[in-house]
Amino acid sequence: MPPKRKDSWKEKVSKGCLPQRYVLGIMGFLAVANAYSMRNTLNLAITQMVEPHYRKNHTLSIDDPEACPGEIITHNHTIYENEQFDWSEKMQGYILSAFYWGYVITHIPGGILAEKFGGKHVLGLGLFSTAVLTLLIPLAARAGPMWLIALRFIQGLGEGTTFPALNALLATWTPPMERGRMGSLVFKGNQIGIVMSSIVCGLLLKYLEGQWAIVFYLFGFLGIIWYVIWCFTCYSDPASHPYISQEEREFLTEKIGALKRKENLPPVPWLKMATSVPLWALIIAQIGHDWGLFTIQTDLPKYMSSVMKFSIAQNGFFSAMPFLVMWVTAIFAGFLSDFLIKNKILRIGTTRKLFNSVASVGPAAGAVAASYAGCDKLLVAGLFTVGMAFMGFFYPSLKVNALDLSPNYAGTLMAFVNGIGAISGIITPTLIGYLITENTIQQWRQVFWVSGSVIVITNGLYIFLGSAKVQPWNDLRKIDEEEVVSWKAKSGTSVNKV
């Protein structure tokens, strides 16, 4: 009896318990986690990089009757004074927002490239470039604020392809009944990236006093490691995957179908997209969501430091908690969404709108309430955490709605939606830099009222104008075929060959 042939490693993987679409989902999750870690690191590190102006001038310029007791805790200024920078609140706003100027620009090109040539290398190279530039942030900061602004802008260019490429990948790998949980799995990497970077940065900045550069080296290096693994494990679609099982390939072909990108995909229907009411409803809702998210993500560490007087380690922990809880609720929301849709308890469109409403009202109420909670540190942190927990319902709602509207052009749609929504990332840090000139509770309260109002109003527009139905322009060939059939039927011509 001949010896039994051993399976190759590719065959072992294809016969394993984990389908390749879930491998892609896990790596997509890690992609988003790395992306948000690299962009979030500066939000916390800047509290140690910048010389506090109130301490430099030895006095506050105005009296704040609601000011919390205590001092802003930073590292030893005598030893590390050369590693701190004299940047005003406005300059810090420009630095933090510069990333999003570049981020917006590459969304549409990234979506088009991902649809035409696949999302693997569009996503991979974009994040690889971001990782390399993260390693260069300390050098740019020491060269001057304008150099740092320029580097952050280029970083945004690289990371702007992330979500369009991921959406194109999900469109080719995820059957409709799994979109809620798969979308939640991938996109909730956002929270894990923020949680890990906030906690790790807080601890490193506390125990390695003055060595703020180390946090950029760490997360830049992790981004490069992810890229190497990505190149060997993931592919743009099931057809090009060298070791997917035949059963999974047939299952995905049956549930999703397949387009040969270069040969069969029609040109992007730009005009029809630009005049699509459901698409604009989605974009408007995304603007509101991003406004609320970026306000907390980018500037909560500054609020915790300058207003609540948290130490840097406490700041990292309490700034991370809202996103950790949001991650948990995102998992729950993904399974709940699929359950409601699969069992026909709610329609897809109703589920999307209901979940986004929860994701809007909760964070708005939590942030505003926290601004009225005085100097009770635990209560303030708790209100931010509970409020942001509800934002986890965003992921099986708005974040996958582009897949509902147009599976064929999911990458381009994500480019429109996420790209235009990211304009909030440009506005909010700059606006906050102008509003909190004295870092008083009253000024921050205005910030949270503006943020809450924007997210609630935009959600109201989405409820009335949004949709989860596949749009006619998703496949213009079908429209053309239907027109031909209709014309031949009216003229009495046989339609058998159409």
C-alpha positions as CSV (number, residue, x, y, z in Angstrom):
1,M,0.0,0.0,0.0
2,P,1.6,3.3,-1.1
3,P,2.3,5.8,1.7
4,K,-0.4,8.5,2.2
5,R,0.6,11.8,0.6
6,K,1.0,14.6,3.1
7,D,-1.1,17.7,2.4
8,S,0.8,20.9,1.5
9,W,0.5,23.8,3.9
10,K,-1.9,25.5,1.5
11,E,-4.1,22.4,1.4
12,K,-4.1,22.3,5.2
13,V,-5.2,25.9,5.4
14,S,-8.0,25.3,2.8
15,K,-9.2,22.3,4.8
16,G,-9.0,24.1,8.1
17,C,-11.9,25.1,10.3
18,L,-11.5,28.9,9.5
19,P,-12.9,30.0,6.1
20,Q,-10.7,32.4,4.2
21,R,-13.3,35.1,4.3
22,Y,-12.9,35.1,8.1
23,V,-9.1,35.2,7.7
24,L,-9.6,38.4,5.6
25,G,-12.0,39.7,8.2
26,I,-9.4,39.3,11.0
27,M,-6.7,40.9,9.0
28,G,-9.0,43.7,8.0
29,F,-9.8,44.2,11.7
30,L,-6.0,44.4,12.4
31,A,-5.6,46.8,9.5
32,V,-8.2,49.2,11.0
33,A,-6.7,48.8,14.5
34,N,-3.2,49.7,13.1
35,A,-4.6,52.6,11.1
36,Y,-6.3,54.1,14.2
37,S,-3.4,53.4,16.5
38,M,-1.0,55.3,14.2
39,R,-3.3,58.3,13.8
40,N,-4.4,58.4,17.5
41,T,-0.9,58.2,19.0
42,L,-0.3,62.0,18.5
43,N,-3.6,62.9,20.2
44,L,-2.2,61.7,23.5
45,A,1.5,62.3,23.0
46,I,0.9,66.0,22.1
47,T,-0.2,66.6,25.7
48,Q,3.4,65.8,26.7
49,M,5.1,67.3,23.7
50,V,3.7,70.8,24.2
51,E,4.7,73.2,26.9
52,P,1.4,74.2,28.8
53,H,0.9,77.9,28.3
54,Y,-0.7,78.4,31.6
55,R,2.5,77.1,33.3
56,K,4.8,79.0,31.1
57,N,3.0,82.3,31.9
58,H,2.5,81.3,35.6
59,T,-1.1,82.3,35.5
60,L,-4.4,81.8,33.8
61,S,-5.5,84.7,31.6
62,I,-9.1,84.5,33.0
63,D,-10.7,83.2,36.1
64,D,-12.7,80.0,35.7
65,P,-15.2,79.6,38.5
66,E,-15.8,76.0,37.5
67,A,-12.1,75.1,37.2
68,C,-11.1,71.7,38.7
69,P,-8.5,71.7,41.5
70,G,-5.0,70.4,40.8
71,E,-2.3,71.0,38.3
72,I,-1.6,69.6,34.8
73,I,0.8,66.8,35.5
74,T,3.7,66.5,33.0
75,H,7.3,65.3,33.1
76,N,10.3,67.1,34.5
77,H,10.6,70.3,32.6
78,T,14.2,71.0,33.7
79,I,15.5,67.7,32.2
80,Y,13.3,67.6,29.1
81,E,12.6,71.2,28.3
82,N,14.3,70.9,24.9
83,E,11.8,68.1,24.0
84,Q,8.8,70.3,24.5
85,F,7.4,72.7,22.0
86,D,5.8,76.2,22.3
87,W,2.7,75.5,20.1
88,S,-0.5,77.4,20.7
89,E,-3.9,75.7,20.9
90,K,-4.5,77.0,17.3
91,M,-1.3,75.5,16.1
92,Q,-2.1,72.2,17.8
93,G,-5.5,72.3,16.0
94,Y,-3.7,72.7,12.7
95,I,-1.4,69.8,13.4
96,L,-4.1,67.4,14.5
97,S,-6.4,68.4,11.5
98,A,-3.6,68.2,8.9
99,F,-4.0,64.4,8.7
100,Y,-7.6,64.7,7.5
101,W,-6.7,67.1,4.7
102,G,-4.8,64.4,3.1
103,Y,-7.1,61.7,4.3
104,V,-10.1,63.2,2.3
105,I,-8.2,63.5,-1.0
106,T,-7.3,59.8,-1.6
107,H,-10.6,58.2,-0.8
108,I,-12.1,58.4,-4.3
109,P,-8.8,57.4,-6.1
110,G,-8.4,54.5,-3.6
111,G,-12.0,53.3,-4.2
112,I,-11.6,53.3,-8.0
113,L,-8.2,51.5,-7.8
114,A,-9.7,48.9,-5.4
115,E,-12.6,48.2,-7.7
116,K,-10.5,47.9,-10.8
117,F,-7.5,46.1,-9.5
118,G,-8.6,44.7,-6.2
119,G,-8.2,46.0,-2.6
120,K,-5.3,44.0,-1.4
121,H,-2.4,46.2,-2.5
122,V,-4.4,49.4,-2.4
123,L,-5.0,48.8,1.3
124,G,-1.6,47.3,2.1
125,L,0.6,49.9,0.5
126,G,-1.5,52.7,1.9
127,L,-1.0,51.5,5.5
128,F,2.6,50.6,4.9
129,S,3.3,54.2,3.9
130,T,1.5,55.5,7.0
131,A,3.6,53.2,9.1
132,V,6.9,54.5,7.7
133,L,5.8,58.1,8.1
134,T,4.8,57.4,11.7
135,L,8.4,56.5,12.4
136,L,9.4,59.9,11.1
137,I,7.0,62.0,13.3
138,P,9.7,62.8,16.0
139,L,12.1,64.0,13.3
140,A,9.4,66.2,11.8
141,A,8.3,67.6,15.1
142,R,11.9,68.6,16.0
143,A,12.3,70.3,12.6
144,G,9.3,72.5,13.2
145,P,5.5,72.6,13.3
146,M,5.2,73.2,9.5
147,W,7.2,70.0,8.9
148,L,5.0,68.1,11.2
149,I,1.9,69.5,9.5
150,A,3.3,68.4,6.1
151,L,4.1,64.9,7.3
152,R,0.6,64.5,8.9
153,F,-0.9,65.6,5.6
154,I,1.1,62.9,3.6
155,Q,0.1,60.3,6.3
156,G,-3.5,61.1,5.6
157,L,-2.9,60.5,1.9
158,G,-1.7,57.0,2.6
159,E,-4.4,56.1,5.1
160,G,-7.2,57.6,3.0
161,T,-7.4,54.4,0.9
162,T,-8.1,52.2,4.0
163,F,-11.9,52.2,4.1
164,P,-12.6,52.3,0.3
165,A,-10.3,49.3,-0.2
166,L,-11.8,47.4,2.7
167,N,-15.3,48.0,1.4
168,A,-14.3,46.7,-2.0
169,L,-12.8,43.6,-0.3
170,L,-15.9,43.0,1.8
171,A,-18.1,43.3,-1.3
172,T,-16.3,40.4,-2.9
173,W,-15.9,38.3,0.2
174,T,-19.0,38.8,2.3
175,P,-22.4,37.3,1.6
176,P,-25.4,39.6,2.4
177,M,-26.5,37.6,5.5
178,E,-23.0,38.0,7.1
179,R,-22.4,41.7,6.4
180,G,-23.6,42.9,9.8
181,R,-21.2,40.8,11.8
182,M,-18.3,41.0,9.3
183,G,-18.6,44.7,9.0
184,S,-18.6,45.0,12.8
185,L,-15.6,42.7,13.0
186,V,-13.5,44.7,10.5
187,F,-14.6,48.2,11.4
188,K,-14.5,47.8,15.1
189,G,-10.8,47.7,14.8
190,N,-11.2,51.4,15.2
191,Q,-12.0,51.1,18.9
192,I,-9.3,48.5,19.6
193,G,-6.7,50.7,17.9
194,I,-7.7,53.7,19.9
195,V,-7.9,51.6,23.2
196,M,-4.5,50.0,22.7
197,S,-2.7,53.1,21.6
198,S,-4.2,55.2,24.4
199,I,-3.4,52.8,27.2
200,V,0.1,51.9,25.9
201,C,1.0,55.5,25.2
202,G,-0.2,56.6,28.6
203,L,1.9,54.0,30.3
204,L,5.0,54.6,28.2
205,L,4.8,58.4,28.6
206,K,4.5,57.9,32.4
207,Y,7.3,55.5,32.9
208,L,9.7,56.8,30.2
209,E,9.5,60.5,31.1
210,G,10.3,62.8,28.3
211,Q,10.8,59.9,25.8
212,W,7.6,60.6,23.9
213,A,9.2,59.6,20.6
214,I,9.1,55.9,21.6
215,V,5.4,55.7,21.0
216,F,5.7,56.6,17.4
217,Y,8.5,54.1,16.8
218,L,6.4,51.4,18.5
219,F,3.2,51.8,16.5
220,G,5.1,52.5,13.2
221,F,6.9,49.2,13.6
222,L,3.7,47.3,14.3
223,G,2.2,48.7,11.1
224,I,5.1,47.4,9.1
225,I,4.7,43.9,10.7
226,W,1.0,43.9,9.8
227,Y,1.8,44.7,6.2
228,V,4.3,41.8,5.8
229,I,1.7,39.3,7.2
230,W,-1.1,40.8,5.0
231,C,0.9,40.2,1.8
232,F,1.1,36.5,2.4
233,T,-2.4,35.8,3.8
234,C,-5.0,37.8,2.0
235,Y,-6.2,38.3,-1.6
236,S,-8.5,40.7,-3.4
237,D,-11.3,38.1,-4.2
238,P,-12.1,34.4,-3.9
239,A,-11.2,33.7,-7.5
240,S,-7.6,34.9,-7.1
241,H,-7.1,33.2,-3.7
242,P,-4.6,30.3,-4.2
243,Y,-5.7,28.1,-1.3
244,I,-9.3,28.8,-0.6
245,S,-11.4,25.6,-0.4
246,Q,-13.6,24.7,-3.4
247,E,-16.7,24.6,-1.1
248,E,-16.1,28.2,0.1
249,R,-15.4,29.5,-3.4
250,E,-18.6,28.0,-4.7
251,F,-20.6,29.3,-1.7
252,L,-19.3,32.8,-2.2
253,T,-19.9,32.7,-6.0
254,E,-23.5,31.6,-5.4
255,K,-24.3,34.1,-2.7
256,I,-22.4,37.1,-4.1
257,G,-21.7,36.4,-7.7
258,A,-18.6,37.6,-9.4
259,L,-17.5,40.4,-11.7
260,K,-14.2,40.2,-13.7
261,R,-13.1,43.7,-12.9
262,K,-11.2,44.8,-15.9
263,E,-13.5,43.1,-18.5
264,N,-17.0,43.3,-17.0
265,L,-17.3,46.2,-14.6
266,P,-18.9,49.2,-16.3
267,P,-17.5,52.7,-15.7
268,V,-18.5,54.3,-12.5
269,P,-21.9,56.0,-12.9
270,W,-20.7,59.3,-11.4
271,L,-23.7,61.4,-12.4
272,K,-26.2,58.9,-11.1
273,M,-24.3,58.6,-7.8
274,A,-24.0,62.4,-7.4
275,T,-27.8,62.7,-7.8
276,S,-28.7,59.8,-5.6
277,V,-30.8,60.9,-2.6
278,P,-30.1,57.7,-0.4
279,L,-26.3,58.2,-1.0
280,W,-26.4,61.8,0.1
281,A,-28.5,60.8,3.1
282,L,-25.7,58.4,4.0
283,I,-23.0,61.0,3.5
284,I,-24.8,63.5,5.7
285,A,-25.2,60.9,8.4
286,Q,-21.5,60.0,8.1
287,I,-20.6,63.7,8.6
288,G,-22.6,63.8,11.8
289,H,-21.1,60.6,13.1
290,D,-17.6,61.6,12.3
291,W,-18.1,65.0,13.9
292,G,-19.0,63.3,17.2
293,L,-16.3,60.6,16.9
294,F,-13.4,62.9,16.0
295,T,-14.4,65.3,18.8
296,I,-13.9,62.5,21.4
297,Q,-11.1,60.7,19.6
298,T,-8.9,63.7,18.9
299,D,-9.6,66.1,21.8
300,L,-10.8,64.0,24.7
301,P,-7.2,63.5,25.9
302,K,-6.7,67.3,26.0
303,Y,-9.9,67.7,28.0
304,M,-8.9,65.0,30.5
305,S,-5.5,66.6,30.9
306,S,-6.2,70.4,30.8
307,V,-9.6,70.5,32.4
308,M,-10.0,67.4,34.6
309,K,-6.3,67.3,35.6
310,F,-5.8,63.6,34.9
311,S,-2.2,62.3,35.0
312,I,-0.9,61.0,31.7
313,A,-1.4,57.3,32.7
314,Q,-4.9,58.1,33.9
315,N,-5.6,60.1,30.8
316,G,-4.6,57.1,28.6
317,F,-6.8,54.7,30.5
318,F,-9.9,56.9,30.8
319,S,-9.6,58.2,27.2
320,A,-9.5,54.5,26.1
321,M,-12.5,53.3,28.1
322,P,-15.2,54.8,25.8
323,F,-13.8,53.0,22.8
324,L,-13.3,49.7,24.7
325,V,-16.9,49.7,25.6
326,M,-17.9,50.8,22.1
327,W,-16.0,47.7,20.8
328,V,-18.1,45.4,23.0
329,T,-21.4,47.0,21.9
330,A,-20.3,46.8,18.3
331,I,-19.9,43.1,18.6
332,F,-23.4,42.8,20.2
333,A,-24.9,45.1,17.6
334,G,-23.5,43.2,14.7
335,F,-25.0,39.9,15.8
336,L,-28.3,41.6,16.8
337,S,-28.5,43.3,13.4
338,D,-28.0,40.0,11.5
339,F,-30.5,38.2,13.8
340,L,-33.2,40.8,13.2
341,I,-32.7,40.8,9.4
342,K,-32.3,37.0,9.0
343,N,-35.5,36.3,11.0
344,K,-37.4,39.0,9.2
345,I,-38.2,40.8,12.4
346,L,-37.1,44.1,10.9
347,R,-36.4,45.2,7.3
348,I,-32.8,46.0,6.4
349,G,-33.5,49.7,6.0
350,T,-35.4,49.9,9.3
351,T,-32.6,48.1,11.1
352,R,-30.0,50.5,9.7
353,K,-32.0,53.6,10.7
354,L,-32.8,52.3,14.2
355,F,-29.3,51.4,15.0
356,N,-27.9,54.7,13.7
357,S,-30.4,56.6,15.8
358,V,-29.1,54.7,18.9
359,A,-25.5,55.5,17.8
360,S,-26.4,59.2,17.5
361,V,-28.5,60.1,20.5
362,G,-26.4,58.1,23.0
363,P,-23.0,59.7,22.4
364,A,-24.5,63.2,22.1
365,A,-26.3,62.9,25.5
366,G,-23.3,61.4,27.2
367,A,-20.8,64.1,26.1
368,V,-23.2,67.0,27.0
369,A,-24.0,65.4,30.4
370,A,-20.3,64.9,31.1
371,S,-19.7,68.6,30.6
372,Y,-22.2,69.4,33.4
373,A,-20.8,66.7,35.8
374,G,-18.3,69.2,37.4
375,C,-15.0,67.8,38.6
376,D,-16.1,64.3,39.6
377,K,-13.5,62.4,37.6
378,L,-15.2,59.1,37.8
379,L,-18.6,60.5,36.9
380,V,-17.2,62.4,33.9
381,A,-15.3,59.4,32.6
382,G,-18.4,57.2,33.2
383,L,-20.7,59.5,31.2
384,F,-18.3,59.7,28.3
385,T,-17.9,55.9,28.4
386,V,-21.7,55.1,28.6
387,G,-22.4,57.7,25.8
388,M,-19.8,56.3,23.4
389,A,-20.9,52.7,24.1
390,F,-24.0,53.4,22.1
391,M,-21.9,54.5,19.1
392,G,-21.1,50.8,18.6
393,F,-24.5,50.5,16.9
394,F,-23.0,52.6,14.1
395,Y,-21.1,49.7,12.6
396,P,-23.9,47.4,11.4
397,S,-25.8,50.5,10.2
398,L,-24.1,53.3,8.4
399,K,-20.8,51.5,8.0
400,V,-22.3,48.7,5.9
401,N,-25.0,50.8,4.2
402,A,-22.8,51.4,1.2
403,L,-22.7,47.7,0.6
404,D,-26.6,47.7,0.6
405,L,-26.8,50.5,-2.0
406,S,-24.2,49.2,-4.5
407,P,-22.2,46.1,-4.0
408,N,-20.5,46.6,-7.4
409,Y,-19.2,50.1,-6.5
410,A,-18.8,49.6,-2.8
411,G,-15.3,51.0,-2.9
412,T,-16.2,54.2,-4.6
413,L,-19.2,54.6,-2.4
414,M,-17.1,54.2,0.7
415,A,-14.8,56.8,-0.8
416,F,-17.6,59.3,-1.2
417,V,-19.1,58.6,2.2
418,N,-16.0,58.2,4.4
419,G,-14.1,60.9,2.4
420,I,-16.7,63.6,2.7
421,G,-17.5,62.5,6.2
422,A,-13.8,63.0,7.1
423,I,-14.2,66.7,6.5
424,S,-15.4,66.7,10.1
425,G,-11.8,65.7,11.0
426,I,-10.6,68.9,9.4
427,I,-13.2,71.1,11.0
428,T,-13.4,69.8,14.6
429,P,-9.7,70.1,15.8
430,T,-9.4,73.6,14.1
431,L,-12.8,74.8,15.6
432,I,-11.9,73.4,19.0
433,G,-8.6,75.3,18.8
434,Y,-10.5,78.5,18.4
435,L,-13.2,77.7,21.0
436,I,-11.0,76.6,23.9
437,T,-8.5,79.5,24.0
438,E,-8.5,79.4,27.8
439,N,-9.4,75.7,28.3
440,T,-12.3,76.4,30.6
441,I,-15.2,74.1,31.3
442,Q,-17.6,76.6,29.8
443,Q,-15.7,76.6,26.5
444,W,-15.5,72.8,26.3
445,R,-19.2,72.6,27.1
446,Q,-19.9,74.7,23.9
447,V,-17.7,72.1,22.0
448,F,-19.9,69.2,23.2
449,W,-23.2,71.0,22.6
450,V,-22.1,71.7,19.0
451,S,-21.0,68.1,18.5
452,G,-24.2,66.7,19.9
453,S,-26.4,68.9,17.8
454,V,-24.6,68.0,14.6
455,I,-24.8,64.3,15.1
456,V,-28.5,64.3,16.1
457,I,-29.6,66.6,13.3
458,T,-27.8,64.6,10.6
459,N,-29.3,61.4,11.9
460,G,-32.8,62.9,11.5
461,L,-32.1,63.6,7.8
462,Y,-30.9,60.0,7.4
463,I,-34.1,58.6,8.9
464,F,-36.2,60.5,6.3
465,L,-34.0,60.1,3.2
466,G,-31.8,57.0,3.7
467,S,-32.4,53.6,2.2
468,A,-30.9,50.1,2.2
469,K,-32.2,49.0,-1.2
470,V,-29.8,48.2,-4.1
471,Q,-29.8,51.3,-6.3
472,P,-30.6,51.0,-10.0
473,W,-27.2,52.4,-11.0
474,N,-25.5,49.5,-9.2
475,D,-25.5,47.6,-12.5
476,L,-26.3,49.8,-15.6
477,R,-26.2,46.7,-17.8
478,K,-29.4,45.4,-16.3
479,I,-31.1,48.7,-16.9
480,D,-30.0,48.6,-20.5
481,E,-31.2,45.0,-20.9
482,E,-34.6,45.9,-19.4
483,E,-35.0,48.7,-21.8
484,V,-34.2,46.5,-24.7
485,V,-36.7,43.8,-23.5
486,S,-39.3,46.5,-23.0
487,W,-38.8,47.9,-26.5
488,K,-38.9,44.5,-28.2
489,A,-42.0,43.5,-26.3
490,K,-43.8,46.7,-27.4
491,S,-42.6,46.2,-31.1
492,G,-43.6,42.4,-31.1
493,T,-40.0,41.3,-31.5
494,S,-38.9,38.1,-29.8
495,V,-37.0,38.6,-26.6
496,N,-35.6,35.1,-26.3
497,K,-32.1,36.2,-27.5
498,V,-31.9,39.2,-25.2
